[in-house]
Amino acid sequence: MPELAQIVEELSTVLDRTVAEKIGKVILSVYESAVLKRLDALESALRQLAEEMRQSQELLAQRVEEQLAAHRRETDERFRELREEQQRMYAEFQEYRKQTDQRFRELREEQQRMYAE
């Protein structure tokens, strides 16, 4: 940042010192105003960027939650299907076991009849 003394020194080579001081103050004021405007613009841009990033983060979080919920539903549905399949297979197993036990009893009875004869 330029200093007032430096500006006045350079202007006083071609102007009266009092006039050079007044012009130097105006130049410095204009420079500071321009710098502040740039800083304000930068701050505004940073605020806007921060807001956009916050919104993006919210959207991303929402998408992740939606995907997670969809995966949970799919997992729950698959778990239900597997449980039903397991129950069906167990019922079939029980039925086959009953049939096997019945056939085994029949064969034992037949064997006992054969020995009895």
BAVORO-940549 format. One record per residue (C-alpha): residue number from 1; residue in three letters; x, y, z. Coordinates in Angstrom, 2 decimals, decimal comma. Example, Ala and Ser with C-alpha at 12.3 -4.5 7.8 and 13.67 -1.06 7.14 Angstrom:
2
1	Ala	12,30	-4,50	7,80 $
2	Ser	13,67	-1,06	7,14 $
//
This chain:
117
1	Met	0,00	0,00	0,00 $
2	Pro	1,42	3,40	-0,93 $
3	Glu	2,26	5,81	1,86 $
4	Leu	1,10	9,40	1,96 $
5	Ala	4,63	10,73	2,49 $
6	Gln	5,87	8,97	-0,64 $
7	Ile	2,98	10,33	-2,74 $
8	Val	3,46	13,86	-1,40 $
9	Glu	7,22	13,66	-2,04 $
10	Glu	6,71	12,71	-5,67 $
11	Leu	3,97	15,30	-6,28 $
12	Ser	5,91	18,08	-4,56 $
13	Thr	8,57	17,85	-7,26 $
14	Val	6,06	19,43	-9,68 $
15	Leu	3,51	21,04	-7,32 $
16	Asp	3,43	23,19	-4,24 $
17	Arg	3,85	21,09	-1,07 $
18	Thr	0,41	22,04	0,34 $
19	Val	-1,32	21,16	-2,93 $
20	Ala	0,74	17,95	-3,15 $
21	Glu	-0,43	16,96	0,37 $
22	Lys	-4,09	17,58	-0,52 $
23	Ile	-3,82	15,67	-3,79 $
24	Gly	-1,89	12,88	-2,03 $
25	Lys	-4,66	12,55	0,57 $
26	Val	-7,28	12,34	-2,19 $
27	Ile	-5,22	9,75	-4,10 $
28	Leu	-4,70	7,71	-0,94 $
29	Ser	-8,42	7,97	-0,10 $
30	Val	-9,40	6,81	-3,59 $
31	Tyr	-6,88	3,96	-3,37 $
32	Glu	-8,17	2,87	0,05 $
33	Ser	-11,74	3,06	-1,22 $
34	Ala	-10,87	0,87	-4,22 $
35	Val	-9,09	-1,62	-1,96 $
36	Leu	-12,07	-1,71	0,41 $
37	Lys	-14,44	-2,24	-2,52 $
38	Arg	-12,29	-5,12	-3,70 $
39	Leu	-12,25	-6,56	-0,21 $
40	Asp	-16,02	-6,17	0,05 $
41	Ala	-16,45	-7,86	-3,33 $
42	Leu	-14,11	-10,65	-2,26 $
43	Glu	-15,95	-11,07	1,04 $
44	Ser	-19,27	-11,18	-0,81 $
45	Ala	-17,91	-13,77	-3,25 $
46	Leu	-16,61	-15,86	-0,34 $
47	Arg	-19,99	-15,66	1,40 $
48	Gln	-21,72	-16,75	-1,80 $
49	Leu	-19,25	-19,60	-2,26 $
50	Ala	-19,78	-20,70	1,34 $
51	Glu	-23,55	-20,67	0,81 $
52	Glu	-23,25	-22,67	-2,41 $
53	Met	-20,98	-25,17	-0,66 $
54	Arg	-23,46	-25,47	2,22 $
55	Gln	-26,31	-26,09	-0,23 $
56	Ser	-24,23	-28,64	-2,13 $
57	Gln	-23,40	-30,39	1,12 $
58	Glu	-27,08	-30,48	2,08 $
59	Leu	-28,01	-31,91	-1,33 $
60	Leu	-25,25	-34,49	-1,08 $
61	Ala	-26,38	-35,46	2,42 $
62	Gln	-29,95	-35,75	1,17 $
63	Arg	-28,88	-37,97	-1,75 $
64	Val	-26,81	-40,14	0,56 $
65	Glu	-29,79	-40,52	2,92 $
66	Glu	-32,07	-41,41	-0,01 $
67	Gln	-29,60	-43,99	-1,30 $
68	Leu	-29,13	-45,40	2,19 $
69	Ala	-32,90	-45,66	2,65 $
70	Ala	-33,22	-47,40	-0,73 $
71	His	-30,46	-49,86	0,19 $
72	Arg	-32,14	-50,52	3,54 $
73	Arg	-35,44	-51,22	1,80 $
74	Glu	-33,72	-53,56	-0,66 $
75	Thr	-31,86	-55,31	2,15 $
76	Asp	-35,03	-55,67	4,23 $
77	Glu	-36,92	-57,04	1,23 $
78	Arg	-34,14	-59,53	0,44 $
79	Phe	-33,99	-60,55	4,11 $
80	Arg	-37,76	-61,18	4,09 $
81	Glu	-37,43	-63,23	0,90 $
82	Leu	-34,62	-65,30	2,39 $
83	Arg	-36,54	-65,81	5,63 $
84	Glu	-39,60	-66,97	3,69 $
85	Glu	-37,43	-69,30	1,60 $
86	Gln	-35,84	-70,67	4,77 $
87	Gln	-39,26	-71,27	6,33 $
88	Arg	-40,50	-72,96	3,14 $
89	Met	-37,41	-75,18	2,99 $
90	Tyr	-37,76	-76,04	6,68 $
91	Ala	-41,41	-76,97	6,14 $
92	Glu	-40,38	-79,16	3,18 $
93	Phe	-37,67	-80,72	5,32 $
94	Gln	-40,18	-81,46	8,08 $
95	Glu	-42,54	-83,01	5,51 $
96	Tyr	-39,75	-85,16	4,05 $
97	Arg	-38,74	-86,15	7,55 $
98	Lys	-42,31	-87,23	8,36 $
99	Gln	-42,46	-89,21	5,11 $
100	Thr	-39,08	-90,80	5,84 $
101	Asp	-40,12	-91,68	9,40 $
102	Gln	-43,39	-93,13	8,10 $
103	Arg	-41,58	-95,17	5,44 $
104	Phe	-39,04	-96,33	8,03 $
105	Arg	-41,90	-97,50	10,32 $
106	Glu	-43,53	-99,30	7,40 $
107	Leu	-40,26	-101,02	6,51 $
108	Arg	-39,68	-102,00	10,14 $
109	Glu	-43,19	-103,41	10,40 $
110	Glu	-42,68	-105,29	7,16 $
111	Gln	-39,34	-106,59	8,43 $
112	Gln	-40,97	-107,72	11,69 $
113	Arg	-43,70	-109,50	9,73 $
114	Met	-41,10	-111,22	7,61 $
115	Tyr	-39,25	-112,42	10,72 $
116	Ala	-42,52	-113,49	12,28 $
117	Glu	-43,37	-115,67	9,30 $
//
